[in-house]
């Protein structure tokens, strides 16, 4: 069986790409061949990680938004040339019609539309394309119930839940000590992991941290991730006099090391599908404050608390300091057990994905 994953966002260490990459090894060992199609030039370290697993990485040169017809032609030729059994398209809106059309033109009979979020940035295009989108996919998948209801309202879809390598994210006191020493951290560390884009609401997070700093002068903000708004947030930190208290780690392969160094987490997103980072944070025993726009499905332990984005940055800062501070090792162990029992360990996710592929393409 040969499968092509198409990503409608840049191939970086984001949750959507890692959904496919984290499950790849188990699928490859079971005789399933995987290719990735990327809209961007992939960073050398991530490219090496992808190709090192035996996954072919194809760069689509034509712009998805500016040269759509050329993009569709290029993608359909790739699909026809390699004769994929399944084309698995990842996104969060009906603009997935573009990739699904390319798959159909390329002769692929099994076309999966996979929704990873609960809204999108281009609502007009989404609304106009929905009638065509619904006729183009053969199977509908979502990361959670809320995401499925958003993109496939009143229609059948299957939930393939996100997951995490729970053992990898289990709290390690020795790793915490080492990471904090190397990063120069000794006070309260507020953490965040996510792409620097509009959805993640980093501007509000900076305001929250500014208020937190007034309450806890020893506080530091540790940001993991990259994205087109990173420089703007750097400037905001500089202009607000917080540059010395904000650490930009960038995109890192060892997120668990940074989580070990953190004390509390914030996720003030405007919307989310089923954020894998919250599984990882819970597995690490980290108390987290998240916006009320984040699905309640993800709050599998009492480590997660919700706050409205209508509330002030000061209220958020006070709520962060009021988060329970359980013994980190015990909290991590308890959360790991709960998450594993609920089926959110990566091994279970890989098993479910393989079963799904074999069900929809039984002849291979």
PyMOL commands that set and color helices and strands:
alter all, ss='L'
color gray80, all
select helices_A, chain A and resi 15-29+44-52+68-82+94-105+123-133+145-151+166-169+173-183+198-200+202-215+230-239+243-245+255-261+276-283+296-298+313-321+328-341+346-360
alter helices_A, ss='H'
color red, helices_A
select strands_A, chain A and resi 2-7+33-38+56-59+86-91+110-115+139-142+158-159+189-193+220-224+246-250+264-267+287-291+304-307
alter strands_A, ss='S'
color yellow, strands_A
deselect
rebuild
show_as cartoon
